[in-house]
Amino acid sequence: MLRTVSTIALVAVMSGSAFATTTTCSKEPASKFASKTHLIDILHKEGLTVHRIKTENGCYEIYASKADGSKINIAVNAVTLHRTKNPEAGEN
């Protein structure tokens, strides 16, 4: 019984983490958006060099490059800064 409860709890925690990365764009007004400076700080800590950030339909769309020079395109909810599954989420 204890093992079953532990397994269910673990699955719930893992599902919550996965949900955070599948967030859609925000429906909040732009006045509630997180600052781009804060977003850039987070991305720099991840080892990314930010080239451009666009705001589209409640998402920040980030054009960046990794340390190896490869380019990356990321979309995040502009309020929560959680990543979306689709890097073009703001365009949909």
C-alpha positions as CSV (number, residue, x, y, z in Angstrom):
1,M,0.0,0.0,0.0
2,L,2.8,2.4,1.0
3,R,4.6,1.6,-2.3
4,T,1.5,2.4,-4.3
5,V,0.9,5.7,-2.6
6,S,4.6,6.6,-3.1
7,T,4.4,5.7,-6.8
8,I,1.3,7.8,-7.3
9,A,2.9,10.8,-5.5
10,L,6.0,10.5,-7.7
11,V,3.9,10.3,-10.9
12,A,2.0,13.4,-9.7
13,V,5.2,15.4,-9.1
14,M,6.7,14.3,-12.5
15,S,3.4,15.3,-14.2
16,G,3.5,18.7,-12.6
17,S,7.1,19.3,-13.9
18,A,6.2,18.1,-17.4
19,F,3.1,20.5,-17.4
20,A,5.4,23.4,-16.6
21,T,7.2,22.9,-19.9
22,T,4.0,22.6,-22.0
23,T,2.5,25.9,-20.9
24,T,0.6,28.0,-23.5
25,C,1.0,31.7,-24.0
26,S,-0.4,34.1,-21.4
27,K,-3.8,35.7,-21.7
28,E,-2.8,38.4,-19.2
29,P,-2.2,42.0,-20.2
30,A,1.3,43.1,-21.0
31,S,1.5,45.0,-17.7
32,K,1.8,41.6,-16.0
33,F,4.6,40.2,-18.2
34,A,7.9,39.3,-16.6
35,S,10.8,41.6,-17.5
36,K,12.9,40.7,-20.5
37,T,16.0,41.5,-18.3
38,H,15.0,38.7,-15.9
39,L,14.4,36.3,-18.8
40,I,17.8,37.1,-20.3
41,D,19.5,36.5,-16.9
42,I,17.8,33.0,-16.7
43,L,18.9,32.2,-20.3
44,H,22.4,33.3,-19.7
45,K,22.6,31.0,-16.6
46,E,21.6,28.2,-19.0
47,G,24.5,29.0,-21.2
48,L,22.6,30.7,-24.0
49,T,23.5,33.9,-25.8
50,V,20.3,35.8,-26.6
51,H,20.1,37.5,-30.0
52,R,16.5,38.7,-30.1
53,I,13.3,38.5,-28.0
54,K,9.9,39.1,-29.7
55,T,6.7,39.4,-27.9
56,E,3.8,37.6,-29.6
57,N,0.3,36.9,-28.3
58,G,1.4,36.4,-24.6
59,C,4.6,34.6,-25.3
60,Y,8.2,35.7,-25.5
61,E,9.9,34.2,-28.6
62,I,13.6,33.9,-28.0
63,Y,16.3,33.6,-30.7
64,A,19.5,32.5,-29.1
65,S,22.6,30.3,-29.6
66,K,24.2,27.7,-27.4
67,A,27.8,27.7,-26.3
68,D,28.7,25.4,-29.3
69,G,27.3,28.1,-31.7
70,S,24.1,26.2,-32.7
71,K,21.0,28.3,-32.9
72,I,17.9,27.7,-30.8
73,N,14.4,29.1,-30.9
74,I,12.4,29.0,-27.6
75,A,8.9,30.3,-26.7
76,V,8.0,31.0,-23.1
77,N,4.8,32.2,-21.4
78,A,5.5,35.9,-20.9
79,V,4.1,35.9,-17.4
80,T,5.4,32.6,-15.9
81,L,8.4,32.3,-18.1
82,H,7.6,28.5,-18.5
83,R,8.7,27.1,-21.8
84,T,6.1,26.0,-24.3
85,K,6.4,22.8,-26.3
86,N,6.1,24.8,-29.6
87,P,8.9,27.4,-30.2
88,E,6.4,29.2,-32.5
89,A,3.6,29.2,-29.9
90,G,3.1,33.0,-30.0
91,E,2.4,32.9,-33.7
92,N,-0.5,30.4,-33.4
